[in-house]
Amino acid sequence: MSGADEEVTPARGTVFDIGYQRYDGIREGRGRGRRAIFADGVRIALGIGRGGRAKILPWAFITVLVGFGFVLALAAGSALSLLGPEAVEQLPTHADYYSMTAVIFVLFAGVVAPELLCPDRRDRVLDLYFVRPISGIDYIVARWSAFLVVALAVAWVPQLVFMIGLVMGNPEPFAYLAQQWTDLPRILVAGAALAVFITTLALMVASFTSRRAYAAVFLVGLIVISTPFTIGLAEEAEGVAGQWIAMFNLTAIPVQVNDIVFGAVSDMSAVGDANLLPVALRLGWYALWVAVPAAILLNRYRRGVS
Amino acid sequence: MSALIVAEGLRKEYGSVVALAGLDLTVSDGITGLLGENGAGKSTAIRIILGLIPPTAGAVRVLPNEAASASGVRGFLGYMPEHDCLPSQVSAVEFLTHMAQVSGLPPASARTRAADTLRHVGLFEERYRPIGGYSTGMKQRVKLAQALVHDPRLVLLDEPTAGLDPAGREEMLALVRKTHREFGISIVLSSHLMGDVERTCDRIALLRQGRLVQEGAVSEFTLETERLLVEVEEREDELAEGLRAAGLSVVPAERGGLVIEGRDGRVQDLIVQALVETGAPLRRMAPRRRALSELFAREGEQLGGDT
């Protein structure tokens, strides 16, 4: 080292102020705002970007529902290889899945969906949304779409797992697929009917309170009380009265659509002989139970609530 | 200079309660203070200007040169509410990124702007912590940051110093001044704290009982109210008695000395005469600007007397 003999060169550099700057880039307006609220809604529904506790409930329900599909797939595969094709016919089918799990779906929506609306009301974040380019309708449609996407995934994935199990377990998978391919569109339609129903109903209830617990307890309580009550009353009553009492079983409303789509009769839709009502009437009843909550929900956010 | 807000005859009724009683207001570039007591109609006026609530009567135009549609205009507005409005579970940077996107910014720009804005308000180091763990002062800064993250042309701040200690209040007001002077963002600041408005704003709109009482530059407000401040080494009480005996209006100043109404030659002559008669040694005699708080009290008295 030559030390002091070397010429010392002063360091050269520039200090940049990288703080707040004016923005002259692209502004994408309402469309970007709607997409942001949609994406945020999906993250909230799945607990992504939140603490561990926020993930527990949604993923517990998802695990149960998807796990149910796995169990059915495994049971079908095992029965086929161990007991033969006759044994498979005794097992639940795609047509049975939603009637067996409808209550769990409604509970899932009742517990998770309010998280998309209630905290924004409780924390009074809505004012911050509505002073931006989006409207109240933009907000609620984006939140509704977000939960619908999650509900669709939760409705379809177990059925698809079940279908894969049935195909893989069959000694002639391609022949089975050629014969049963119509199950796929039926699954998509029946699953969509269930997802639209639970999303709209759960968000409508949630729009009336800033407390998620109140919304969840109300919806879950409604299901817990209405289901056995209507079933019991419908079985006691006879004729048209029994049929209509059974139609007020909230859990059975999307199951009626499921049975129409699959051309099946489940235990739930057969209560009080409700399955004997005309198809148009049963579909219209479903549409009414979607349209009225949807109208109430839109009206709650028409002007922006805070 | 074009007007940023023009409100004409704004009226808002909640049942029998009249929150705004025909407010006419024009806001131009700069920092404008909406000054008034609690219940004067400041927050209601701001919420109507932002489109959060409809007026019962009257009309308001905001940023007429920026965009044709209401949603387009809102892309250039910022709002900091008085009340709590922050989610507790998410981090400040995530919240600001989300709000920037809701304002229409693409995701990459939104992320950059969120970090830059948090640096501007002094929260850069804390940006990944959940907002629920922030102090009141930090939350106020996040509220200001979300109002600025999309680079608005006009920001409306509703009681931005509410709940802050004196040091926090000064920091917030310094941020408000910096936001306008360095970045040219126009600001409407509502407050019932006269000192905040006096130190921060260029113009003042004085509201009382839902009406505009007075409007103008801060300097105009204070110039109108000049008085004389007389400070003596001793015998202040004797001097005050002598001045009153001479027919002058005299009140003790908050920080010592006597405040005398009027400053013309006759008043000054009477003061000199009283000083000579009492033998009080003069330390200082100077024009005094009345604080806005005193003006506000007097306007209130006048309005109260009229009604």
Contacts between the chains, C-beta under 8 A, distances in Angstrom:
chain1	res1	chain2	res2	distance
A	18	B	116	7.1
A	18	B	119	7.4
A	19	B	116	6.1
A	19	B	119	4.9
A	19	B	120	5.2
A	20	B	116	5.3
A	20	B	117	5.9
A	20	B	119	7.0
A	20	B	120	3.5
A	20	B	148	7.2
A	20	B	182	8.0
A	20	B	183	6.4
A	21	B	116	6.2
A	22	B	151	5.7
A	22	B	183	6.2
A	22	B	184	7.7
A	23	B	105	7.3
A	23	B	109	7.0
A	23	B	113	6.3
A	23	B	150	7.2
A	23	B	151	3.7
A	25	B	105	7.3
A	25	B	106	7.3
A	25	B	109	5.2
A	26	B	105	7.8
A	26	B	106	6.0
A	26	B	109	7.5
A	27	B	75	5.6
A	27	B	103	7.7
A	27	B	104	4.4
A	27	B	105	6.6
A	27	B	150	7.9
A	28	B	104	4.8
A	28	B	105	7.3
A	28	B	106	6.2
A	29	B	71	6.9
A	29	B	72	7.0
A	29	B	75	6.5
A	29	B	104	4.7
A	30	B	71	5.5
A	30	B	104	7.3
A	32	B	101	5.8
A	32	B	102	7.8
A	32	B	104	4.8
A	32	B	105	7.0
A	32	B	106	6.9
A	33	B	101	7.0
A	33	B	102	4.4
A	33	B	103	6.8
A	33	B	104	6.0
A	35	B	101	7.6
A	36	B	98	6.0
A	36	B	101	3.6
A	36	B	102	5.0
A	37	B	102	6.4
A	40	B	98	5.8
A	49	B	90	6.8
A	49	B	94	6.4
A	50	B	89	5.4
A	50	B	90	7.4
A	51	B	89	6.4
A	51	B	130	7.8
A	54	B	89	6.9
A	119	B	87	6.2
A	119	B	89	7.7
A	120	B	87	7.8
A	123	B	84	6.9
A	123	B	85	6.7
A	123	B	86	6.4
A	123	B	87	5.1
A	123	B	88	6.8
A	124	B	81	7.4
A	124	B	83	5.7
A	124	B	84	6.2
A	124	B	85	4.8
A	125	B	85	5.7
A	125	B	86	7.3
A	125	B	87	5.9
A	127	B	52	6.1
A	127	B	79	7.1
A	127	B	81	5.5
A	127	B	85	6.0
A	128	B	79	7.0
A	128	B	81	7.5
A	128	B	85	5.6
A	128	B	99	6.5
A	128	B	146	6.3
A	129	B	102	6.2
A	130	B	51	7.6
A	130	B	52	6.0
A	131	B	50	4.8
A	131	B	51	7.3
A	131	B	52	6.6
A	131	B	74	6.0
A	131	B	77	6.0
A	131	B	78	7.9
A	131	B	79	4.3
A	132	B	74	5.6
A	132	B	75	7.2
A	132	B	99	7.4
A	132	B	102	5.0
A	132	B	103	4.9
A	132	B	104	7.8
A	132	B	150	7.7
A	133	B	71	4.2
A	133	B	72	7.0
A	133	B	74	5.0
A	133	B	75	4.8
A	133	B	102	7.8
A	133	B	103	6.6
A	133	B	104	5.6
A	134	B	71	7.3
A	134	B	102	6.3
A	135	B	71	7.0
A	303	B	54	7.8
A	304	B	52	6.8
A	306	B	52	6.9
